[in-house]
Amino acid sequence: MEYSFYDNINGGILHLLTDDSLKGRNYFLERSKVSFYTIVFNVGIDTFIEIDGVNHAFPAFSIIPIMFNQSYIFRNTEDIVMWQFNREFYCIVNHDKEVGCAGFLFYGSWGQLVLETNEEVRRKLLLLLGVFREEFHDRDDIQGNMLRMLLVRLIITITRMAREKYLPDGEKTDSRFDLLRQFNLLVERHFRAEHEVQFYAAALYKSPKTLANTFARFHTVSPLQIIHQRLILEAKRLLYYTGKSIKEISADLGFEDAAHFTKFFKNHLKMSPSDFKKSAVVV
């Protein structure tokens, strides 16, 4: 089943999708229409989800946040619930003080988050899901505001879960954590043109060493690795899903030439971009 809200004034869109409406969902097939942030909730048994070509275990009653530029496909959609919203409906960056998820829940550096719930959080999420469904049926002039309030509550609940799992005790509101989130957001905005840590350090009025120490404190990879991982991920998507040439992709990603890009790609994946493209099978 699919519930949808459309704001005809600002173009805001919110979807609540379940069951058959989820079959065959794939990022590149939808990207030309609209870009969605996605929150997936498994209300059934343990299963798997493929994200950017990688299989992830998806335990029962767990949550997975997915960025608008990620590809994903479900092994089983029978017990999957998915919220999708665009920036016009709710921009997590502009409302960061409200939800505190930008650069962490989305645009984060911890890899793909898979958040398992405890009994109390599970109860809250299921109750919230029921309220969402009821609100989608109330077609009036405040429906958009009500749905937006519910979405904020959902995001805050999930962000709290992620902080409990990934952040050291006592640092869940630390300024160092905010620095890390700001770095992640800057990388997302500039990774195609800026490949050096120095650029991001200067933008944040910090030294590269301070950034490195901050990332080490939160047990994540180094700032340079974050930049490189983002470049590799985008390169793989372009090779996997588009017909662009290696020369075109290298230019898109800010490399001096195709040879430089090929060397960079091979150093990270132990295969050339052309070999990767040949081995990729779109599902």
Secondary structure as GFF3:
##gff-version 3
##sequence-region A 1 283
A	DSSP	beta_strand	2	6	.	.	.	ID=ss1
A	DSSP	beta_strand	13	18	.	.	.	ID=ss2
A	DSSP	three_ten_helix	19	22	.	.	.	ID=ss3
A	DSSP	alpha_helix	27	30	.	.	.	ID=ss4
A	DSSP	beta_strand	37	42	.	.	.	ID=ss5
A	DSSP	beta_strand	47	51	.	.	.	ID=ss6
A	DSSP	beta_strand	54	58	.	.	.	ID=ss7
A	DSSP	beta_strand	62	66	.	.	.	ID=ss8
A	DSSP	beta_strand	72	74	.	.	.	ID=ss9
A	DSSP	beta_strand	80	85	.	.	.	ID=ss10
A	DSSP	alpha_helix	96	99	.	.	.	ID=ss11
A	DSSP	beta_strand	115	116	.	.	.	ID=ss12
A	DSSP	alpha_helix	119	136	.	.	.	ID=ss13
A	DSSP	alpha_helix	143	166	.	.	.	ID=ss14
A	DSSP	alpha_helix	175	190	.	.	.	ID=ss15
A	DSSP	alpha_helix	197	203	.	.	.	ID=ss16
A	DSSP	alpha_helix	208	217	.	.	.	ID=ss17
A	DSSP	alpha_helix	223	241	.	.	.	ID=ss18
A	DSSP	alpha_helix	246	252	.	.	.	ID=ss19
A	DSSP	alpha_helix	258	269	.	.	.	ID=ss20
A	DSSP	alpha_helix	273	279	.	.	.	ID=ss21
###
